[in-house]
Amino acid sequence: MQESESFFKEIIELLKLPIIYILLGYIIAKWQLKYKIKLDFIERQLREFYSSMLICIRRIRALGELREKRSKLSNVAWKEICATRKIPFDDSEKVFEPFKNMIDVDNIRLREEIIPLYDEMLNIFEKKIELANSPTQGWYTDFLNFVEIWHGYLNKTIPNEVLEKLEHSEESLKPFYEDLENNFNKLRKELSGKQLNPMHRFFQSLTSWRSRQKKI
């Protein structure tokens, strides 16, 4: 009788093992699926929102830096010309014509290249806002106002005097640009695997625990 009871206990214990493995496999699979969904979302955040926004920003900055450099150099060159001539000089319009052309080109570039880049960013913001992290979403209103003021100025519905009082400057968007850059780097780091998969962390902890147990 005792041998029979012992035999049945052994059978029950053996049956428990497959159930434990199945349960563990289910937990791991569910955990992995949840992590994959998270990584897929991060990929979308990077590809459809943060990368697209940063490409526009870098293009805007590059064009802005070129415009500023050309403006400074043209001011220096014009002062040098004026220093060597008696003002007013007869051919001033002819001499100034290349400088005027450069200003005209910069203004055309502002209207046809830079402002459309702001519009593209605003379009991305509005269509993909669910992919932005909460702090980034908080910048929507300020950025919308910034773009609308530019359009008002270019359409001559906002006078220069009003524009000055509005303190309209890209300097005000620097924290927004920094937020985009920081989130981009953070998400890219997480996606690249520098932040371990939760299951990897679990098995790493388990291995560490077993190593400590062997030393005891």
C-alpha positions in Angstrom: 0.0 0.0 0.0 2.8 2.4 0.9 4.7 1.5 -2.3 1.5 2.3 -4.3 1.1 5.7 -2.6 4.8 6.5 -3.2 4.4 5.5 -6.9 1.4 7.8 -7.4 3.2 10.7 -5.7 6.1 10.3 -8.1 3.7 10.3 -11.1 2.1 13.5 -9.8 5.4 15.2 -9.3 6.5 14.2 -12.8 3.2 15.6 -14.2 3.8 18.9 -12.5 7.0 19.6 -14.5 5.3 20.0 -17.9 2.7 22.2 -16.4 5.3 24.4 -14.9 7.2 24.6 -18.2 4.0 25.4 -20.1 3.2 28.1 -17.6 6.7 29.6 -17.7 6.7 29.5 -21.5 3.3 31.3 -21.5 4.6 34.0 -19.1 7.8 34.5 -21.2 5.9 34.6 -24.5 3.5 37.2 -23.1 6.4 39.2 -21.6 8.2 39.1 -25.0 5.1 40.1 -26.9 4.6 43.1 -24.6 8.2 44.1 -25.1 8.0 43.8 -28.9 4.9 46.0 -29.0 6.8 48.6 -27.0 9.8 48.4 -29.3 7.6 48.6 -32.4 6.0 51.8 -31.0 9.5 53.2 -30.3 10.5 52.5 -33.9 7.4 54.4 -35.1 8.2 57.3 -32.8 11.7 57.6 -34.2 10.8 57.0 -37.9 7.5 58.9 -38.2 8.0 61.7 -35.7 11.3 62.5 -34.0 13.6 61.8 -37.0 11.3 63.7 -39.4 11.2 66.7 -37.1 14.9 66.8 -36.6 15.6 66.6 -40.3 13.6 69.7 -40.8 15.3 71.5 -37.8 18.8 70.7 -39.1 17.8 72.0 -42.6 16.4 75.2 -41.0 19.5 75.7 -38.9 21.8 75.2 -41.8 20.0 77.7 -44.0 19.7 80.2 -41.0 23.4 79.9 -40.3 24.3 80.5 -43.9 21.9 83.5 -44.1 23.5 85.0 -40.9 27.0 84.5 -42.2 26.2 86.1 -45.6 24.5 89.0 -43.9 27.5 89.7 -41.6 30.0 89.5 -44.4 27.9 91.7 -46.7 27.7 94.3 -43.9 31.5 94.3 -43.5 32.0 94.4 -47.3 29.6 97.3 -47.7 31.2 99.3 -44.9 34.6 98.8 -46.5 33.2 100.1 -49.8 31.7 103.1 -48.1 35.0 103.8 -46.3 36.9 104.1 -49.6 34.4 106.4 -51.3 32.9 109.8 -50.7 29.2 109.5 -49.6 26.9 109.8 -51.5 28.8 108.3 -54.5 27.3 108.5 -58.0 27.2 104.8 -58.8 25.9 103.7 -55.3 22.9 101.9 -56.8 25.1 99.9 -59.2 27.6 99.0 -56.5 24.8 98.0 -54.1 22.9 95.9 -56.6 24.7 92.6 -55.8 24.0 93.2 -52.1 20.4 93.9 -52.9 20.2 90.7 -55.0 21.6 88.7 -52.1 19.0 90.1 -49.7 16.3 89.3 -52.2 17.5 85.8 -52.6 17.5 85.3 -48.8 14.0 86.6 -48.5 12.8 84.3 -51.3 14.6 81.4 -49.6 12.8 82.3 -46.3 9.4 82.3 -48.0 10.0 79.3 -50.3 12.3 77.0 -48.3 12.4 77.8 -44.6 8.7 78.6 -43.9 7.6 75.4 -45.8 9.9 73.5 -43.4 8.1 74.9 -40.4 4.8 74.0 -42.1 6.1 70.5 -42.6 7.0 70.2 -38.9 3.6 71.5 -37.9 1.9 69.0 -40.2 3.9 66.2 -38.7 3.1 67.4 -35.2 -0.7 67.5 -35.9 -0.8 64.1 -37.8 1.6 62.2 -35.5 1.1 63.8 -32.1 0.2 60.5 -30.6 3.8 59.4 -31.2 5.3 62.3 -29.3 6.1 61.9 -25.6 4.1 64.1 -23.2 6.7 66.9 -22.7 7.0 67.2 -26.5 3.2 67.4 -27.0 3.3 70.4 -24.6 5.2 72.4 -27.2 2.4 72.2 -29.8 0.7 75.5 -29.0 3.9 77.6 -28.8 5.1 76.1 -32.1 1.8 76.7 -33.8 1.8 80.3 -32.7 5.4 80.7 -33.9 4.5 79.5 -37.4 1.3 81.5 -37.6 3.2 84.7 -36.7 5.6 84.1 -39.6 2.7 83.6 -42.0 1.1 86.8 -40.7 4.3 88.8 -41.2 4.9 87.4 -44.7 1.3 88.0 -45.7 1.7 91.6 -44.4 -1.1 91.2 -41.8 1.3 91.7 -39.0 3.3 95.0 -39.0 7.0 95.1 -38.1 6.2 97.1 -35.0 3.8 94.4 -33.8 6.3 91.7 -34.7 8.9 93.3 -32.5 6.5 93.5 -29.6 5.7 89.8 -30.0 9.4 89.0 -29.5 9.2 86.5 -32.4 12.5 84.7 -32.4 13.6 81.2 -33.1 15.6 81.5 -29.8 12.3 80.8 -28.0 12.1 77.4 -29.7 15.5 76.2 -28.5 14.1 74.3 -25.5 11.6 72.6 -28.0 14.5 71.6 -30.3 16.5 70.3 -27.3 13.4 68.3 -26.2 13.2 66.7 -29.7 17.0 66.0 -29.7 17.0 64.5 -26.2 13.9 62.3 -26.9 15.4 61.1 -30.1 18.7 60.1 -28.5 16.9 58.4 -25.6 14.6 56.4 -27.8 17.4 55.4 -30.2 19.5 54.2 -27.2 16.6 52.1 -25.9 16.0 50.6 -29.4 19.6 49.8 -30.0 19.5 47.4 -27.0 21.6 49.4 -24.6 18.6 49.0 -22.3 18.2 45.3 -21.8 15.1 43.3 -22.7 13.2 42.6 -19.4 13.7 38.8 -19.9 17.4 39.3 -20.4 17.5 41.2 -17.1 15.6 38.4 -15.5 17.9 35.7 -16.7 20.9 37.9 -15.9 19.7 38.2 -12.3 19.0 34.5 -12.1 22.5 33.6 -13.4 24.0 36.0 -10.9 21.9 34.5 -8.0 23.0 30.9 -9.0 26.6 32.0 -9.1 26.3 33.4 -5.6 24.6 30.2 -4.4 27.5 28.0 -5.7 30.0 30.1 -3.7 28.1 29.5 -0.5 
